[in-house]
Amino acid sequence: ETLTIKRGGWILSKRPIRSITLSLVITLIALAIVFVQPQQNAVVVSALWRDGIRPRPLDAGLHLVVPLLERAVRYPIYNQSFSISRSGFERGEEGVDDSISARSKEGQEVFLDATLIYRIDPAKLNEVHIAWQERYLEQLVRPLVRSTASASASQRTVEQIYSSQRIEMQAEILAHLSARLQANGLIAKTFVIRDVSFNPDYA
């Protein structure tokens, strides 16, 4: 239609008004539809709830949120691997020593390369978001692994760490990590000490 409406000195055409309205509706519909991947769950931050967050996270699939008042923050729920080593390869910083430095029972410095397999507990995803958001790896997992492994090594001699008690040490560290991480909404699956090394003179 080419019908125009004159108001306040402005000439308005129905066609551009209709186009703008249609674009706005399409935009709002797009903002309302949330697709969560099969390997994800999503926290819904909402201005409609008293605590600012929906009580239940979104499972995988299509969901609706209220445009402009709610947004979905996705988190992985698959197993994640956190590794540290002397080479720094796992962090993409080759040549940077990122291993766990500890003192054995007799005071000898040892370096541990280790890997933790863990994942977010979907039932506690809201808690993870409130407490850590996306900082859980660097501010929770990393320092906890380092301090726990270092404390465990300090209770053993070099010989025990290097050979006879490594399996027992791994189990002890995993048990401690499991308790601490579970309290923060994460599940520790496996902890492995991949390598034990020493300073060049002692080696």
N, C-alpha and C positions, 0 to 999 in steps of 0.2 A: 504494500500500500504506500501511497505517496502522501496521504493525508498528513497535514502538519497542524500542530497546536501552538498558538502564539501565547506565550505567558511572559509577562514582565520584560518585554522587549526581546525575548529569546524565542526562536522558532525551533520547536522540537518535532522530530519526525518519528513516527511509530516504528519504522524499520530498525534504526540504530538502537532504540530503546529495547525492542524485542531481542536484538542480538546481544546486547549487554546483559539483559536478564537471563537469557539462555546460557551465556558463558558463565555467569555467576552460579547458576543452578548446577551446571556441569562441574564447576570447581568444587562446590560444596559436597557434591556426591563423591567426587574423587577423594576429598579429604576424609569423608566418612567411612570409606572402605579400607580396611587394613588386611593385608595378607601376611600371615606368619608362616615362614618356611617350616618344613617337617622337622628340621634339626634345631628349631628355635621355640622359645616361648617369649611372650611380651608383657611387660608391665604397662599398665595404662595410667598415665599421669592425668588427673582429672580435677577440674575446678568445681565439679559437681559433688564431690565427696568431701566430707569434713576433714579427713586426713590428707587430702590432696592426691589420693591414689585409689584405684578400684581395689576392692578386697581380694579379687581373684585375678591372677594373670591370665592372658589369652593363650590357649593351646594352638597347635598348628591348624591352619585353615583360614577361611574368610571370616571377618568379623566387622561389626559396625561400631564406630565411635562417634561422639558428638563433635562435629566440625568446630574448630577454633577454641573449644573448651576442653578437649581431650586429645592426647597424643600417645602413640604406642612407642615404647622403648624396647627394642628386641635384644635378647641375650641368647647365647648358644647354650644348649643343654647336652651337647655331645661331650665325649671324653676329650679333655685338653691335656697337652703335654707341656710341662715346664722343666727345662733342663738348664744346668749350669756347668761350665767346664773351664779349664785353664786356657783353652783356645778362644773362648768367647764366640765360637761359631754359631751357637744357638741363638744369640741375640743379634746376629748380623754384624758383629764387631770383631772380626778375626784379628788375632794378635793381642786382644785385650783379655787379661786374666780375670775370669768371672767365677773361678772355682770357690768352694767353701774352704776357707783357711781355718784350721783348728790346731789346738795343742793336745797332744796325747797325754796319757797319765804320767809319763816320765818327762813331759815338757818339750817333746820334739814336735816341730811344726809339720803338719801334714796337710795335703790339699786333696779335696774330694770332688770328683765329677759325679753328678747325680741327676736323676730324672724322677719327677713326680707325675703320675697320671691322676687327674682329678676332674670333677665336673660340678656344675651348679646343681643344687637340689631344686627341682622345679617347684616343690611344695613351699620352698622358702625364698622364692625369687623376689618377692616384694621386700623382704628383709635385706637381701643382698643389695637391691637398688637403693633402699633408704640409707643403709650404712656405708656402702662402698661405691655404688654406681659402677662405672667401668674401671675403677682403680683397684679392684680386688686382686689382680695379679701382682702389680708392682708394690702395693702398699700392705697386702696381707700375705699372699702366698710366698713371694720371694723372701721377705725378712723372716717369716716363720720357718721356712725350710732351712735357711742358713743358720739361724739361732738353734734350732732343734738338733740339726746334724752336728754342729760344733759342740753343743753340750754333751751329746752322746759320745763323741770321740774323746772328750776329756776324761771320760770314765774308763777308758781302755788303753792298753799299751799299744805300741806300734805294731807288734806282732799280731795282736788280737784284731786290730783294725784291718791289717793287710791280708790276713788269712782266716784264722780259726773262728773268729766271731763276727765276720762280716754279715752273714745271713741273720744272725741274732740281732745285730746292730740295725739292719734294715727294718726288721720287724718292730723293734723298739721305736724307731723313728716314725714309722708308719702309724703305730698305735697312738703316739703323741699327736702327730699331725691330724689324724682322724678326729680326735676329740676336739682339738682347737678349731679345725676348719668346720666341723659339723655345727659348732656353736655360732658360726658365721654364715651358715647357709651353703657350705661347700662339702662335697663328698670326696675324700681321699681314697683312691682305688689301689694304687701300687707305688712303692718307692724303691728305687734301685740305685745302689752305688756302683757306677760303671767303672770307675778307676780310682786308685789311691796312689798319690805320688808325693815326693819329698823334695826338699831343697837340694840342689846339685851336690853340695859337699856331703850331706848325709847319705844320699843315694849312692 
